[in-house]
Amino acid sequence: MARIAIGIEYDGSAYSGWQTQGHARTVQSEVETALSSVGDHPIAITAAGRTDAGVHALSQVAHFDTQANRSLQAWVLGSNALLPGDISVLWAHAVPDDFHARFSALSRSYVYRILNRAMRPALDRLRVCWRRGPIDAGRMHAAAQALVGQHDFTSFRAAQCQSRIAVRRLERISVSRAGEIVDIEVQANAFLHHMVRNIAGALLAVGCGDRPPQWIAEVLATRDRTKAGVTAPPEGLYFAGVDYPSGFGLPSGRLRGERQGVTP
């Protein structure tokens, strides 16, 4: 039995999230169906992180076990020949039995993308969060630095989040503008349910001038979800990648300059 890790890119617009769920169409079920056909036996995959309905991925990582004798190229090309056009397997690597896509991860990264212009988007309407009024990205970046470090992120978790504890280590967060695009990039050891979207919603309130920059630190300290404002919509969120110990030999999931040539 061999264990294979794969990197997956997908547009989540047409799916009810990553995880298989009854009769809903999900990314996981599509990938498992394709891999099972290539391997000629049922294959179940485990991902580094789950994404919600409408959320995208630049480099999701998953692993599976197989008894089939296939080359790594065959897993990539074969599955892509069977997958719908909005899902693509980027790479495949053989990994040892102790590798686990979720539990072996050192950190995970997300990008939240905002289109800031007067006119609503047409082509990217399902791939960005649109804001008509002016946004101050520098103000958002300064406010966001209060979140760096190990904190209780209860104020930024979904009410239905099932995690036992809300403490996470946020390694870095940045907000930058390139023309009409404002990107929030976040890297942490792990994330709570809706954590990035709730952070994005709060930072947008700062960027639009509705809240002062120090409000972010104040909200974090309250440990009260009702104080943090609205949840940003799913369309702008991208699972950007995962970092693993170098011994596994997998592509880096770091945000800057190492996205396999793919940008959101």
N, C-alpha and C positions, 0 to 999 in steps of 0.2 A: 504493500500500500504506500503510495506516494502522497506527499502534501504539496500543494501548489498555491502560491499567492498570486493574485491578479490585481491590476489597477484598472479602474473603471471610470469612464467619463459619461455623464448623462444629463440630459435636459429633463428635469422632473415635472414639467408642466402638465403632462398627460397622465401622471401617475398619482396614486394615493399614498405616496411616500415610498421609502425603501422596503420596509418589512412586509413579508407575505401576510395577508390578512383576508381570509375567507374568499369571497368572490370579487374583491376589489383588484384592480390591475396595479401591480407594484413592480418596482425595478428588480427586487430580489427574485421574484417569481419568473420574470423574463430571462434573467441571467441564468438561473438554475435550469430552466427549460432548454436553453441553448447549450449549456455545458453538458447536460445529461445526454443530449443528442450526439454531441461530439464524442463523449466518452462511452456511449452505448450502455449506460447504466445510470440509475438515479443518483444525482449529485445535489448535496445540500451545501450552501455556502454560509460563512460567518463573516460579517463585515466589521470594520473598525468603528463605525458609528452609524446610527440610523438617521435618516433625514425624513422630514415631514412632507406632506403633499405639497407639490409645487416648488420644492427646494431642489437645487441642482448640485452636481459634483464635478469638480475638475480632476480629482484623483482619489476617488474612494478606493479603499483597499479591502480585499476579502480573501479568505482562504478556503480550500476544500480538499478533501481526501479522495483519491481515486485509485482504482485497480487497473485502469486502462493504460496501455502502453502508447502514449502519444508524445510527440515532441512539443516543446513550449510554443513553437510557432504554430503548430496545429491547433493548440488551445485558443490562441489569439485569433488566427484567421478563420478557423472553423466556427467559433462562437460569433464573430462579427458577421459572417455570412448568414447567420440565422437570426441575429438580433434585429429589432426595429432600428430605424435610422437615428433615433434620439438616444441610443445607448451604444457605447463602444468600449471594448476591452483594449486598453492601451499597451499592456505588457503582461507577461507571465514569468514567474521565477519559481524554481524548485526551492523549498524551504525545509528545514528539519522538523521533526515531529513535535518539538516543543514550541514552535512558532504558533502564535495565536493572533489573528488580525486585531482583535480588540485588546486583549490583556498584555500583549507584548509591546503595545504602542507607548512611546515616551511622551508624545504630544500630538495634538490635532490642531488644524488650522481652518479658519473660515474667512471668507470675504463677503461683506455685505455691500452691494453696489447700488448707488443712487444716481438717477439721471436728474440733474438740476437744470431745467430750462422751462420756458413759458409754455411751450407746446407739448402735449402728451405724446408719448411714443406710439408708433405703429408696429414697426418691425420687432422691437425689443420689449413690447408691452408685457410679456410673460417672463422677462429675464432681468428686469430692473425694478427698483422702487422709484416712482416718479414724484418729484416735488417741484411745484411751479415757482414758489417764492425763493428769494435768495437764501443760500446756506453758507455759513462761515465755517469752512473746514478746519481752519487753524484754531478757532474757538473750540470746536468739537474735539480736536486732537489734545489740546491742553486739558480739557475736562476729563477726557478718557484716561489720563495717566493715573488718576486716583484709583483706578481699578486694578492696576498692575500689582502683583504679589499674591499672597495666599489670604483669601478672605472668605467669609460666609456670604454667598451670593443669593440668599433667600429673596432679596428685593428684585432679583432678575431671573427668577425661575417661574415656570408655569405653575398655576394652581394645581394642575393634575400631575405634576412631576412626581415620579415614584422613587427617586433616589432617597436613601436613608439619611444622608447628610448633604448639606449644601455648600460645604467647604471645597473650593477649587483653587488651583494655582494658575493665575493668568500670567503668562510669561511675557507677553508684549501685546500692545494694541496701538494701531496708528490710524489716523484719518488723513487722507491726502486727496487733492483735486488734480485732475488732468482735463482741462477744458470743461465740458458739461458734466463730467463723471466725477463723483465723490465716492471713494472706496474706504470702507472700514475694514481693516485687516486685524484679525485676532488669533492669537496662539495660546493654548492652555494645555495643561495635562489632561483635562477632560472637561466636558460641558454638561450643564443641566438642561432639561427640556426647555426650549424656547429662550435659552440664556442669551444667545447672540442677537436674536430678534428683539428681545426686551432691552438689551443694551443699545442696539441701534435706534429703537424708538425713543429712548431717553436722550441719546446724543443728538438726535434730530431736533428735539425740543430745545436743546442748547444752541444748536447751529442756526435755528430759525429765530432765535432771540426770545423765545417764550420763557426760557429759564436761564439763570446765571450759570457760569461754568462750575462753581462750587456746589451746585445742586446735586451733581452726580455723586460726589463724596458723601453728601448728606443722605441721599437715598440709600447708598450702600450701607451706611451705618445704621439705618432704621431697621434693616432686616424685615421689611414689610413690603410685599409685592404691590399693594395698593398705592404706594407712594411713588412708583417708578413710571407711571404713565402708560401709554398705549404700546402694544406689541407691533413692531414693524411688519409689513406684509411679507409672505414667504418668497415672492417672485425675485427679490433682490439677493437672496441668500445662496451661497455656494460653499459646499464642503471642499476646501482647497487642498487638503492633503494630510498625510500622517508621517510622523518621524518614528523610526525604529532603531534599535541598536545597530551599529554599523556591521556587526558580525553576520547579520542576515543578508546583507548585500542587496537590499532593496533600494529603489530610487527614493531620493529625499522628498519629503513632503513640505519642506520649508516654503514660505510664501514668495520670497523675492528671488526671481531669476531661475527657479528650479521647478517649473510647472510642466515639464515635458513639452514646452513650446505652446501650451494652451493658456489662453487668458479668457476671463469671463466676458 
